[in-house]
Amino acid sequence: MSIDTVVLGASGYVGGELLRLINAHPEFRLTAAVSTSRNGQFISSVFPHLANNYADELFLGPDTWVDRIESGANLALFSAAPHGTSASIVAAALESTAQRNLNVHVVDSSADFRYGSAAQFESVYGIKHQAPELLGKFFCGVPEQVSDIGATHAGHPGCFATAVLLAAVPLAQSGLATSEMFVTAITGSTGSGRSPQAGTHHPERHNNLYAYKALSHRHVPEIESLITKACGREATVNFVPHSGPFARGIYVTLQARLAKETPAGEIAEVFQTYYGNSPFVRFVDDVPRLKDIVVSNYCHLGATVRERTVVVMCAIDNLVKGSAGGAVQWMNRLWSLPETSGLLSAPPAWT
């Protein structure tokens, strides 16, 4: 089957990664890359590295892309629009697709569909939710931690949240550790998006490392709620994010107190069992390293134990596993395709 595929908000970093992954997908065919700010420009002018893949393709405006799709067709609709605006863009898109009787699944990469209620979203982001009527149609979680989607559309967790959840949920579910977790995470500059700002300005970021929003980052409520959703146990997450001097990747170090002394082998078995059927997650004997997973949809986990302290480490690419790749995983599942479709490229070492 060949599925029409549209990317909303396609001119940002996540949008660019979606375009790259869609080009390699055996079932998805790019029908439109939608961007209000880049409407009418060549995709290759914004993403020169995609020039060979989309040499003659233009970005389209939000009012014209739906005309490219035949009535009654199947549509994979990705949204890489910003937090706070994606919901309204998705709502308008779904209205347009309904008029053409399209069979559509949506995967949203913003925060707009990560919470079960508008009140939860508004309490974290401080802005009004633009499409609360759609919340019941979306499910949010890390693909490896959700067995039954139970919804038509999916919201992918944030990149920090994805990395922390991959490390935290198996440990929380096991009951081996207490419910309080201490997390340090370092992210690359692409995590701040394409628009220039002080935190991503090269002279400030290069050869630099600093914490920000310590114990107050807005991903914490999302992480805590998704831990409970994934394994039925509550957790308190003390989170300190850091800006790293590199472009891509997230490295998480999670520390927790064990209820009793537990051998390292038992901790390893917990993760190996939990992710035994997850092709993108690997528990490594040595410590995870960003260079082994950057520009891929893979996650590497590792752990070490001393007496009653456990440390779990996680490495992912923030733009792929933490966003665009995770979104493609969700879309594969929504269309009952193999979850690995279009995502099995080996990471380029030494990046």
Order of alpha helices (4+ residues) and beta strands (2+ residues): beta-alpha-beta-alpha-beta-beta-alpha-beta-alpha-beta-beta-alpha-beta-alpha-beta-alpha-beta-beta-alpha-beta-beta-beta-alpha
